Every structure is written in structure tokens, then in C-alpha cells.
Amino acid sequence: MAQILPFPARKDPYLTGEARCLHCGHIYVAVSPVGTVEELECPQCGLFKSIYQGLTEPPKGVRWVCACGGDLFYIVPADGCQCLKCGRIQSGF
């Protein structure tokens, strides 16, 4: 049975999602500070060889949301970020 460790409440934004160890193949749920894209420690083998699988997202209230409710954006080099839902160019972030 998996051991569940308490995660202390923090004001810093964090990510959570399914991770997979590239060494031993173990799949588990990882939690890390925003900006962590590699060097997750595998709870099974102990090596820092895990990565997040698929998309991850920060907790609600930390991410940018367009006025239309969309939260996915294209990065447009000349203009900035464009909402995938309504097409508006974003500003103010």
C-alpha cells in the first residue's frame, strides 16, 4: 500500500500530476513547485529521473484566465498571448 505524506499548506504555486520514472518505469502522482520540469525524485527507486506525463496545471487562482473563460493560449511573437477560445490578445499579466 502506498504511503501518503502530508503536504504542508504553502502560498507558493505548485504543480501536481502523473509522473513516470524514466529509469524504473514507476508511475505515481508528483507534487512540485511551478517551474519544475525535470529532476523529480522517484519514490520507488530514489533516482531523480522522473518527468510529468501529459499536461500539468497550477492550482485555480494562480493561472491566467481570459475574460471569456478560456485558459489555453497561443504564444504569438509579435502580439503576445492569444486565447484559443475567443482569439483575444491578452494583456495585463
QUIGIKA-V941066 format. One line per field, one symbol per residue. ss: DSSP state (~ for helix, > for strand, _ for the rest). psi: psi as a letter, one per 30 degrees, with the letter a starting at -180 (. if undefined). A space follows every 50 residues. Layout:
ss = ???
psi = ???
This chain:
ss = _____________>>>>>>>>_____>>>>>>>______>_________> >>____>>______________>>>>___>>>>_____>____
psi = kkkkkkjkklfkkllklklkkfefgkklklklkkfjfahkkkfefgligl lkkaklkllkfflkklfffkgkkkjjeffbkkkfeffkkllg.
